[in-house]
Structures are given as C-alpha cells and as structure tokens.
Amino acid sequence: MATETSTGLSGHMRGVTVTTLACLAGVAAGVVSVLLVGTDPAAATDRRPLAVAAASVLVQYPILKLVGVDVGDFGAKDNVYVVFMTVVLWFVTLTILLTSGASF
C-alpha cells in the first residue's frame, strides 16, 4: 500500500499498536503492583508500585521495536503519550484493586 512506511506499518496501525501496548502495560503494571504490595491500607503508601510503573514504561520500547514500530522517529509528544497512557492506566487499575480489596 502507498500509505505503509518502510517497516510495513501504516500511520494508523502504528498509533493503534502504541496505544494498545501502552494501555495493556499500564493495566499489567497495576496488577503486578497489587501482587507485589497487597491490598491492605498500608499498601497505599508503599513506593514500590511506582518502580513497577516506571519499569513498565521502559519495557515497552524494546517490544515496540520487535513489532516493527520505529521508536527512533518518536518525538517528545510520542514519548509523553506512552508515559501518560501507561501511568494513567496503572493508576486507575491500582486504585480500583486497592479500594475493592481484591485478592489473587
């Protein structure tokens, strides 16, 4: 197709791939955070889930390279988008699991 880049991903597929991975990484980071610290009230003040969120952001870039997204073309806006989507989904997932007292 004429709209494909040299890597084979169109602009739309690139956006869908980046968004999907950022959202799934955020939800996974929220679940891992709860598994790491639990759901008791003291877990809400633990700092380890922040490290999990940061690690989930950093892990995405090699995965994006593997699926064919050229992260070398990422500008500041793209990087902020990945961080924002991951952290927001991590926060929402962590908050829901902590307030519901979910157990695994």
URQUI-V109645 format. One record per helix or strand. SS is the DSSP state (@ for helix, = for strand). FROM is the first residue (numbers start at 1). TO is the last residue. If there is no record, write none. Layout:
[[SS;FROM;TO] [SS;FROM;TO]]
This chain:
[[=;4;4] [=;10;10] [@;11;37] [@;41;45] [@;48;66] [@;71;73] [@;76;100]]
